[in-house]
Amino acid sequence: MPPSIRRLFRTLGGLEVDQAASCARALTAMMGQMPAVELLPGGPAQVTRARLTARALAAWAPAPWPHALMRQQDPSDPAFLPALGMHPVLAARDTTLLGMPGEGPKAWIDPDGWAGVDGGPAVGLWFSDVDGPWTLGRSPDGNASSVTEQTRTDSRVGVRTTRTVRGISCVVVHWPVLIDGRVAWMINIRMTSQVEIARQMRIAVQVRPATVEGVRPIFRLQRSADGIWMADGAAVLAFGQPGDAMVTGRLANQTDPWQDFIGDGHSRWSRPGRVDIRCAIGSCAGGEVWRTTIEPGGSVSRFAILGPSRGVPVAVARTTAASLFTSANADRRGLLASGCAVRFADPSDVAPGTVDTQLDAVRVRLLLGREREGLVGGVAAVCLARFGFIRRAGDRLATELARVRRDGSYPGGEPEDAAVLAWAAGQYVMWSGDQAWLGEQQPPWSRLLNHIASTEATPGGRALYGMGGSRRWTRVWQAGGLLASAWVLRGHERHSEWTLAGGRIREVIRHELTGDPWSGNDQRSPDGASTAALVAVWLGLVSPNHPGVQPTLDYLRNRVWHGGGVLLQGGAHTAATCIYAAVRSLVEPTYDPLAALLGLASPTGAFPTARHPARGALGDGDDALGAALFGMLALDRLQVSSGRLQLLPGIVEAENLPTPFGRVDVETMGEERRMVGRWRGKAPRLEVCD
């Protein structure tokens, strides 16, 4: 290439980088001035990642990538994204989160068995014999496609990914475990032969410059003497048994370990030891490989540790994968046992135990506890309290109430967040009856309510309505928060003021909602976001018999129904469909609200923000709001009204389930169900509907 042309390319490339940096700087400033709105899944920070991903996919040799990127590169896949100069991960964002309760790190697992911790680099698995190499999902050559199966383990502690190729079954199980007091994730691999001849196999576990959002640069990749692989100084991977060989490379220099794995490069692999490679482009990759022979009908097992701490190799040397799995199962059973045991009937068209399995996944997801503030945090805390996890729910809400400032304002990301917190606190006390918690939290709670009552509603709900937001949405939550809180704070001197303020806002909402299909606000036509207006019915602010409720439900079902749910944000929106189902069940008591939602969950029980029938998950692949609303939808089969407790079809058995009147057990004897209560005050009137 002539020097003049080379200089021109360098100049243009420099301008491109400067432009990306300038846009990132502007977005950073903008996000500090307004509530967060996701321009791309993952937020505006993903803009520069999408630009980098597009350039990397075009410049580097074909190689395995996580599930979403592989689908978006396949022209025959509905999720295909053509080369546009940017390559954001918009579709096929299915993931399952694994971790321990609390604020610690969480790992994601995608349908092809790729895994990573938070935003760290991905770890993937390859295996091969004399016939060729495979991954757990799609290969760069288009060879055999999607994963055979991915499910939760029986105890819901982990995720099992399975693929069978040419008589070799590969089963990979990921699960969280505490090692020396710190959370890590086991990757247990079992290869089983189903053929009549011995097979020589290679099994590779690799650290790659990728994440669920696209390329994740690794500028420096190291392996320490004790076997810990580190990316840019952070521990990523360790092995229970060191590999037979070590392979590293740089994707930008065409020395990708995948090329060695599929060719003859494995003859040049070295024994595992210290390694330290760098790449200015961030394309470092590497890992370890086991060589083994599987006899006919035999199997081999190996395991690695994702997200290890410094002492993991020594600790793992004293144990086995089986004992760690047994320990994790015991911990998970104990965690779920701290809540209430509830068993549900299944819809007629699903396998037995489907609803119970799904609700176990919901409880596990909510107990991870990453989401604390806003709509997600409030609904999740109330759902956990109703499932019997009283202490955990109370601690979460107390943490958020402690953030209330002296003037009563709450530093949330959306205008409605303060009102959602007030509503959640009121619901928590109503269902748990925790008077001690009420007394402790009354000072910040009362300041919060004073601020809500004296503040004019500003447009909120931007995640549903877009940049303009909806003032009606904020009003709905203001009324719900004030009235729910005033009901449990009846002894407070300002109780009547909060009740009147909530009542005035409620009357404004009732006046705005007509007999025509509702919309998010007066300037908007009805669409999928109309479900947000139905929240007023779900919260009890508007009667289900309001003349506008049925037309709105009919409009959603007939005009904006797609892929088994309410069309919003490109697919069947889980949270919107939950609200639709909840309100419809209030209007039609015979309607089964759970059946409509089960089809939106992944095989592991993860609810995405939205699901397209052909393109897969959109938004968050394991959405806490969808999970919490599904849990509330199931628990609403126990209806509460003034002095009455009504058991609807769905709940078969329950033990020590919280209600506003006390705790209740549900027993089924033959075809008959009955409730046995332990009441805090006057016993309610009990009704069982079959």
N, C-alpha and C positions, 0 to 999 in steps of 0.2 A: 504494500500500500504506500503511495507517495507520502512524504512527510507532511505536505500541506493538507491532505485529506485527513491524516491522523490527527493533526492539530485541530482541525475543524471538529472532529468527533469528540476530542477531549473538551473543547469549548462548549459544545452543545450538551455533553454529559454533565459538565459543571453547572451549567444553567439549570438543568433538570433537577439536580440535587439542591441547588439554592432555592428553586421554586418549591420543592417539597418541604424544605426546612421552613420557608416563610409561611407556607400554609399551616404547618404544624404549630408554629408560633402564634399565628392568628387564631387558630382553633383553641389553643390553650387559654388565650386571653378571653375569647368569647365564652368559654365554659365557666370562667370565673365570674361572669356577669349575669348568667341566666341559668335556670334549671337544666339539668342534663337531658338531652334528647338524643336518642341513638340514630345518628345519620347512617351508620352501618352497625350491624350486630357487634357488640363489644364496645361501641362508642366511637367518637371522632378520632381517638388515638389509633384506630385501625386503618386510617386513610393512608398513612405512610407505609404501614405494613402491607396493605394491598398493592401499593406501587412496587415495593420491593419483591413481593411474591410474584407479580407478573413478570418482572425482569428475570428473576431466578428461574422460573419455570421455562422461560424462553431460552435462557443461556446455558443452563446446566443439562447434563445428559438425563434421559428418562430414568426414573428411580421410584421406589415405593414412597408414597406419602400417606398421611392420615386419610381416613374415609372420605371426608368432604372434598378434599382437594382431588382425590382420585376420581370421584364422580364428576366433579366440575370440569375435568379435563377430557372426559369421554364424550365425543360428539353424539354417540347413540343414546346417551343418558338424558332424561328430561331435566336433570340438574345441571347440564352442560352450560358453562360460561365461556363464551368466545373470547379471544385475546382482544382486550380493549385498552391496554396500557395500564389497567388496574385489575387486580384479581382478588376482590374481597370474597370471603367465605359467606355466601348468602343462603345457601341451601344445604341439605343433607347434614345439618348440624347436630345430629343425634349424638348425645353423650349421656353418661351416667356418672354422677358424683359419688365418690367414696371418701370416708374420713371418720373422724371421731367427733362427738359432740363438743361444741365450743368454737372458739375463734381461730383454731389452728389451721394449718394448710389442708387443702382438699385436693384429691386426685380426680382426674376425669378419665373415663374409658370410652372409646368410640366403638362402633359396631365391628371394626376390623381388628380389635384388640390393641390398638395404639393407646398409650397411656402417658400422662404427664401430671406434674404437680403444679397447680395454679397456672401461671403463665410460663412455666419452665419448659425446657425442650422435651420432645416426645421420645418415647422408647417403644420400639417395634420389634416384632419377631419374624424371622425368616427360617425356613427349613428346606432341605433339598436332599435328593438322592441322585443316582446316576441318570435318571430320566429328566431332571431339571429342578429349578428352584421354585418355591412358592412362598407367598405370604398368607396371612389369615384372611385377606380380602382380595382386592383387585391387584393384579400385577401390571407393571408398565407395558408389557407386551400384549395386554388385553386378555391374558390367559385366565380362565375360570374365575372369575368374578366374585360375587358377594359371598359373605361368610355363611356357613351352613346354619349356624344357630348361635344366638346369644341370649342368655337368661340369667336371672339371679340364682345364686346357690340356694339350697333348700332352706337355710337359716336366714336368708336375705343379707348375710354378712358380706358377700362378695358378688362378683360378676364372672360367669363362666362363658368363654368363647370357644366354639368348636368348629373345626373344619376337617373333612375327610377327603383325601386326594389319593387316588390310585392305591387304595388299600391301606393307607397310612392315616390314622386318626390323630389329630393334634388337638389337645384340650388345654386351654390356658385359663387359669383362675386368678383373678386379682382380688385381694382383700386387704383391709387395713389391719394393722397390728401394732401394739405398743412394744417397743424394744428399748430397754434401759430408760423407760419413762417417756420416750418420744415416739410420735406416730411415724410409721413407715408403711409401705404397701408391698405385700408379697406378690411375686409373679411366679406362679407354679406352672410348670410345663410338663405334660405327660404325652409321650408319643407311643401309640399302640399299633402293632402290625396286625392286619387282618388278611395277610397273604401267606402262601405256603413256602416262601423262600426267605432267607435272611436278607435284610436290607441294610446297606451302609448309609448312614444319615449324617448330615451336618445341621446343627441347630445354632442359630445366631440370635443374640439379643443386642440391639444396636441403639445408641444415642444418636438422634438425628436433629438437624437444625430446623425443626418444625414444631408447630403447636396446632391446636384446633382452629386457630384464626388464620393460619398461613405459615409463612416462613418465620422462624424465630432464630435470629442469628446466634451462632456460637463462635466467638472470636478466639477462644482458647479452650482446648479440651485436654484434660490431664487424667492420668491414672496413677494413683499413689502406690506406694510399695505394699500397702495392706489391701489393695484391690478395689478402692473406691474411685469411680469415675466422676470427674467434676467438670462442669461447664461454666466457664467464666467465674471460677472460684466456688460455685455452689455444688454440693454433692447431689448427684443425679441417680447413680446406679451402683450397686454392689452385687456380688455373687456369693451364693451359699457354697458353691464349689467352683473354684477358678476354671475358666475355659481351657481347652487344649490349645487354643491359638488366640491371638489378638489381631484385630484388623482396624486400621484407622485410615483416614484420607481427608481430602478437601474436595467438595463437590465442584467448586469453581475451577479447580485445576484438573478436572477430568480424572481424578483419582478416587472416585466414590467407592467405598467398600462394597456397594452392591455390584459394581462391575466385576470386582474380584470374586464375589460370591457366585455369580452366574457363569463365570468363565474359569480360566485355569489359574487365576491369581492366587488361589488358596495355597498353592505350592510355595508361595513366598511369604506366607504368614509367619509371624514370630511368636515365640512363647510369651504368655502374659508377663508383664513387668512394668516398670515405670515408663510413662510416655508423656510428652508435652508438645502438642502441636498448636500452631497459631495460624490464623487466616484473617487478613484485613477485611475481607468481604463477609466474614461470619459464616463460612460454609464447612466448618469442621464437623466430622462425624466419626464414630468409632464404637467398638464394643468387643465382645468376646464370642468365641465359637466353640461348641463342643462337637467332637466326632465320636460316633458310637455305631454299633451294629445291633439291630433289633432282630431277634430270632422270630421265627413264625409263631404267631399268637402271643409274642412277648411284648414288653413295654419298658420304657425308660423314663425316668423323671429327673428334672433339674429345676432349680429355682433361683430367682434373683430378687433383689430388694430395690424398690423404687423409692427415691427420696430418703436415702439412709442418713444416719448421723455418723459421727466419726468412729464411735465404738461398735458399729454394727457388725463388721466382719468377725470380731472376737466373740460377740454375743451369739451370733448365728452359729458359730462353730460348736456351741454347746447344746444345740437343739436341732429340731427337724421341722420341715414344712408341715408335717402332719400334726405335730404337737402345737405349733403356732396356730394352725387352722382350728384345732379343738379349743384352744384358749380364746380365740376371737369369737367362735360360736357361743361359748359360755358367756363372754362379755355382752354380746349382742342380745342373747336371750334375757340376761339380767336387765339390760337397758329397756327392752320392750316390756318386761314384766313390771317395771316401775309405773307403767300406765295401766289402763283398764283393758281387760279382755273383752272384745266384742266380736261377734260372729254374724255375718250377713248372709242372706239368701242370694243366690245367683240368678240373673236373668235366664230365661229358658234357652237362649241361643248361644250360651257360653259354657265352657267346661266347668265342672264343679270346683269350687274353691277359688275361682277367678277374682271375685270381689275382695275376699279376705287377703289374697296374695297382693292385690293392688294396694290395699290399705296398709299392709305391712310396709310396702315400698314407700308409701306416702309418709308414714310415721318416721321411717329411717331418714328420709330426705329432710323432713322438718327438724328432726333432732340434730342434724348437722349444724344448724344454728348460725349460718353465715349471714343471713338476712335479718336485720334487727329493726331498721327504721322504715318509715313509709307504709304504703299499702301492703306490701309483701310482709314486712315484719309484724304489723298489727294483726292481719288475718292469720298468719302462721302461729302467733302466740295464742290467739283465741282458740284455734283448732287444737293446739297441743293441750290447752287447759281442758277442753271438752273431752279429749281422749284420756284425761286423767294425769297428765304430766304437769301437775299443779305447780310444783316448785320451780321447774325449768321455765314455765311460761311467766310466772311471777317475777323471777329474776330478770328475764329479758325486758319486761315492761318497766321494772324498777330502774334498770340501767338507762332506758330512754327517758323516763321521767326525771332522772337526775340531770339530764341535759337541758331541762327547761330553765331559761334565764330568769333573772330577778323580775324583769318586766313581763314575764309570762310567755315570751316568744320561744319558739322551738326551732332550732337550726336544721330543719328538714330540707330536702331537695326539691319538694313540690309544695305549692300553697296549701294543699289539703292534708299534709302530713301531720300537722298538729291536731287536727280534728280526728284523723284516723287513730292517732295515739289515744285521744280521750275516749273514743268509742271502744277501742280495744281494752282500755283499763276498766271501763264500765262493764263490758261483757265478761271480763275476767272475774270481777268481784261477784257478778250475778250468778255465774255458773259454778264458781268455786266456793263462794261463801266465806272467803278469807278476810275476816274482819281485822286481823292483826296487820295484814298487808295494807288494807284500806287506811288504817290509822297512821301507818308509817309514811304512806305516799300522799296523804291529804294536802300537805303544804304545796309541793310543786304542782300537784294535780289541780288545786283550786286556782293557782296563778295561771295555769294553762287555760282553764275554762274562762277566767276573766278576760284573757287576751282574745280568745276565740269569739266571745260574745260581743266584744267591742271593736272587732276588726271586720272591715268590709271584705267580702269574698272577691278574690282575684282568680283569673282563669287558671285552672289546674288540669291534672290528668293528661299531660302532654304525651305520655307514652301511648295513650289511646286516641287522642284527638289531634295530635300533631302540634306544631309550634304555637298555634293560636290558643290551644287549651280550651277549657269550658268552665265558665263561671257557674253554670248549673251543677256541674260535678262537684265543685268545691262547696257549694251550698248544701248539697245532699249530705256530705260528710260533716259539715258544721252542725246541721240539725241532728244528725245521728249521734255525733260526739257529745253535744250538749245534753240531749235528752237521755242517752244511755248513762251518762255520768250523773246527771241530776237525780235519776231514779235510785242509784245506790248511795248518793250523798244527801239523802233526805234530811239528815240531821244538821247539815251545814247551814250557817246563817244566810248564805247567798243562794241557797237551793232554788228559791222561787225566781230569782233573777235569771238563773241559767235555764230554768224550765220555760219562762216566758220568751227568752231570746231564741231558744230552740223551736218553740212553738211558732213564733213569728216567721222564722226562716222556712219552717215546714209549710206554712200557709202560702208563702210566696211560691214554693215549688208546686204545690197543688194547683195554684192559680195558673202557672205556666204550662202545666201538662194538660193537653186537651184530649178530645176523644179520637183524634187522628193518630196515626203511628208517630211515636215520639222520636225526637232527634237529640243529639248531644247538647245543642243550644239553639236559640231562636234563628240564627243565621245559617244553620246547617240543615241539609236535607237528611231524611232517614237513611241510615246505612248500618254497617256492622257495629259501629260505635254506639248505636241506639241501645245496645245492651247495658251501657253504662248508666243510662237513664233508668233502666229497670232496677238498678241498685236501690233506688228509693223504695221500691216495693219490697225487696229483700230485707232492707233494714227496718221495715214496718212503718215507714213514714207515709206511705200511700197504700190504700187498700188494694188487695188483688182484684176486687170487684170494680175498680175505677174503669170508666168507659174506654180509656185509652190503652189499657193493658192488653186485652185480647187482640186488638188491631196491630199493636206493636209485635206481639208474639207471632201473629200470622205473617206479618211483613218479613220478619227475620227468617221464618221457616220457608217461605215461598220465594223470597227475592234475594236473600243474601246467605243462602245455605250452600256450603261447598265442602266436599270431602268429609262429611259427617259432622260438621259443626258450623258455627257462625263465621262467615268470611270476614276476616279482619287481618291486616298486616300480611296479606298474601296467602293465607291458608285458613284452615279451621282453627280458630283461636280458642285455646283451652279455657282461659278465664272467662271470656265472653260466653262460651257455650255453657259453662257451669252456671253463670248468672241466668242465662235463658232457661236452663233446665230447672233451676231452683224456683224461679217465678212460675214457670209452667206447672210445676208440681203443686204450687199453692192454688192455682186456678183449677187444675184437673187432679184431684186426689188419686185417681187411678193411674196416673202417668208414672212410669219408672224412670227417675232422672239419671240413675247410674248407668243404664244400658247405653245411653247416648254418648257417654264419655269414655268408656272402656276402649273403644276403637282408636282413640287419639293417643293412648299410651304406647310406649315402646315395649318390646318383649321383656325388658328389665324393669318395667314399671315407671319409667321416667316420663313425665309429661313435658312436652316442649311448649314454648310460648305459642306457637302455631304449627300445624302440620299440613303440608300439601300432599295430596294423595300420590303424586308421582315424584316430587322433589324432596320429600322427607321433611325433617324438622327445620323450622325457621325460628330465628331469634335465639333464645336460650334453649339448649337441648334438654336441660333438666331444670325446669322452671319451678321455683318454690311457690309462686302465686297459684299456678295451676294445681299443684299438689295440695296446697292448703284449701283451696276452694272445693276440690273434689272431696277432701276429708270432711269439710263442713256440710257438703251436699249429702254425704252418707249419714252423718250424725243428725241431720235435720229430719231423718225418718222418725225421730222422737220430737214431736211438736209441743211447744210450750205456749200457753195463753193464760189469761187471768184465772188463777185457781184451777187450771186443768193441765193434765199431762196426757198427751195422745200418742200412742204407739202405732205408727203406720207400718204397712208391709215392708219388709226388708231386713230389720233387725231380728235375728233368730235367738241369739243368746247375748247377754251382757252381764258383767259383774262389776259392781261398785261404780257405775257410770254417773258422772256429775249431772245434776239438774239444778235449776234455781230453787227447788224445794228441798234438796238433799241428795242422797245417793240412792240409786235404784238398780235392782237386778232384773234381768229379763230371762224368763225360763220358758222353754218349749217342751210340752209333754204331749206327744202325738201330734194332733192338728191344732192343739190349743196353746196359745201363748198367754203369759200373765206377768205382771210386774209386782215386785216386792220392794218396798221402799223403806229407807231410814231417813225420816224427815227432820228438818231443822226447826220447823214450826208447825203451822196448821197443815194437815195432809191435803194434797190436791185431789181433785176428782180424776180418777184413772179411766182411760178409754183405750181399748185395744181394737184396732181396725184390721180385719183380715180380708 
